[in-house]
Amino acid sequence: MRLIKTTFNEQLPVVQEFFDKAVPGFIYHPKAIPFTLKKRRRTVESSPEMEKERSNLGLCFHTEKYFKPGILVEFTVMIRDDVQTFTGRVVFNRETEEGYVTGIWLLSQSDAYRARIVEQVCHIDRYLEKKQGDKQTIDTEREAGYWISRFAARFPV
């Protein structure tokens, strides 16, 4: 794999370590859970209030399309009949055989808080799908509880 372009500035986290190992602060969105990623046409104005609420979380995921680092995007995912949208700034792209691994840094703490919960639900749902593929019937509450006890603590806080 070759690095296409990485953007670093004082408003974005340094993510160089991501290319060597998983970086604390990024949640990897499961490939099997569909999402949309759209470039935002309007910019987000910076304010002192926004600076205080700056996020401490990023999302990364596979995309077929290259998104230029530095642009604003909207990441939208439907989870359990509920649409969730998050605003972020593209901070890196890494070319893969299937397209790109794209990373965005969320712009607000409120988006980061919601994204953390939504991504946990995505991972739990993916885990349950895999378990159901292995067996005819499963106790979804018990299996979800197992996932939470085993993996939830690993999600960025």
PEHU-V61574 format. One record per residue. N is the residue number from 1. RES is the residue in one letter. PHI is phi in whole degrees, -180 to 180 (NA if undefined). PSI is psi in degrees with one decimal (NA if undefined). OMEGA is omega in whole degrees, -180 to 180 (NA if undefined). Layout:
BEGIN
N/RES/PHI/PSI/OMEGA
N/RES/PHI/PSI/OMEGA
END
This chain:
BEGIN
1/M/NA/146.2/179
2/R/-125/141.7/180
3/L/-72/126.7/179
4/I/-83/-59.0/-179
5/K/-164/142.3/177
6/T/-130/137.7/179
7/T/-108/129.9/175
8/F/-130/132.4/170
9/N/-156/178.8/-174
10/E/-66/-18.5/-179
11/Q/-92/-10.1/-177
12/L/-115/150.1/179
13/P/-70/151.5/174
14/V/-78/120.2/-174
15/V/-117/16.4/-179
16/Q/-57/-37.3/-179
17/E/-63/-21.3/-179
18/F/-58/-33.2/-176
19/F/-78/-13.1/177
20/D/-101/-34.1/-179
21/K/-160/173.0/178
22/A/-65/135.8/-179
23/V/-95/130.3/173
24/P/-57/137.6/179
25/G/104/-10.2/177
26/F/-113/134.9/174
27/I/-108/131.2/179
28/Y/-88/119.5/179
29/H/-76/131.6/-179
30/P/-60/135.6/180
31/K/-57/-36.4/-174
32/A/-76/-9.4/-179
33/I/-99/113.4/-177
34/P/-65/149.9/177
35/F/-153/166.5/171
36/T/-121/149.6/178
37/L/-132/117.6/-178
38/K/-124/140.7/174
39/K/-71/133.8/176
40/R/-82/136.6/180
41/R/-81/-35.4/-179
42/R/-100/152.9/-178
43/T/-90/164.3/176
44/V/-101/123.6/180
45/E/-77/138.6/178
46/S/-87/141.0/178
47/S/-143/163.5/177
48/P/-58/-37.0/179
49/E/-65/-41.4/-180
50/M/-66/-37.2/178
51/E/-61/-38.5/179
52/K/-68/-31.7/-176
53/E/-95/12.2/-177
54/R/-54/138.8/-176
55/S/-71/158.7/174
56/N/-123/29.8/-174
57/L/-144/141.8/174
58/G/-126/159.9/175
59/L/-120/144.2/172
60/C/-132/153.0/-171
61/F/-167/165.8/177
62/H/-86/135.9/175
63/T/-133/152.8/175
64/E/-84/-25.4/-174
65/K/-104/147.0/175
66/Y/-82/130.4/175
67/F/-114/124.6/-176
68/K/-65/128.0/176
69/P/-57/137.9/180
70/G/104/-21.4/-179
71/I/-79/154.9/175
72/L/-88/139.9/-180
73/V/-137/161.3/172
74/E/-115/123.9/177
75/F/-102/120.4/-178
76/T/-124/133.0/179
77/V/-137/140.1/175
78/M/-100/123.8/-180
79/I/-132/121.5/180
80/R/50/52.5/178
81/D/63/23.0/179
82/D/-129/128.7/180
83/V/-90/128.2/178
84/Q/-121/131.4/-180
85/T/-125/137.2/-179
86/F/-130/142.8/178
87/T/-104/133.9/180
88/G/-149/172.3/177
89/R/-114/131.4/178
90/V/-65/126.9/-180
91/V/-115/-17.2/175
92/F/-162/159.7/171
93/N/-138/140.4/174
94/R/-132/124.9/-179
95/E/-72/137.0/176
96/T/-129/176.6/177
97/E/-65/-26.3/-177
98/E/-98/2.1/-177
99/G/138/-111.7/-177
100/Y/-142/150.0/162
101/V/-98/119.0/-177
102/T/-111/138.4/178
103/G/-120/134.1/175
104/I/-122/148.6/174
105/W/-107/122.8/-179
106/L/-68/145.6/-172
107/L/-89/-18.7/-177
108/S/-134/154.1/176
109/Q/-64/-35.1/-180
110/S/-65/-40.5/175
111/D/-65/-40.4/-180
112/A/-62/-43.3/180
113/Y/-62/-48.6/180
114/R/-65/-41.9/-178
115/A/-62/-39.5/179
116/R/-59/-44.6/-180
117/I/-70/-47.0/-179
118/V/-60/-44.0/-179
119/E/-67/-34.0/175
120/Q/-64/-42.1/177
121/V/-63/-41.8/177
122/C/-59/-45.6/-179
123/H/-68/-38.8/177
124/I/-64/-46.2/179
125/D/-61/-41.0/178
126/R/-65/-42.2/177
127/Y/-60/-45.2/180
128/L/-64/-38.5/177
129/E/-61/-43.4/179
130/K/-64/-43.3/180
131/K/-63/-40.8/179
132/Q/-66/-29.9/176
133/G/-68/-28.9/-180
134/D/-80/-30.3/-174
135/K/-132/162.1/178
136/Q/-72/-49.8/-179
137/T/-131/144.7/176
138/I/-136/157.7/174
139/D/-88/98.3/-173
140/T/-62/-36.8/179
141/E/-65/-42.7/180
142/R/-66/-44.2/-180
143/E/-67/-39.2/177
144/A/-64/-41.3/177
145/G/-61/-39.9/177
146/Y/-62/-46.1/-180
147/W/-59/-46.5/-179
148/I/-61/-45.4/-179
149/S/-67/-29.1/-176
150/R/-91/-37.4/-170
151/F/-119/-21.1/-173
152/A/-59/-34.9/-179
153/A/-67/-19.1/-179
154/R/-81/-12.0/180
155/F/-71/141.3/178
156/P/-56/142.5/-178
157/V/-103/NA/NA
END
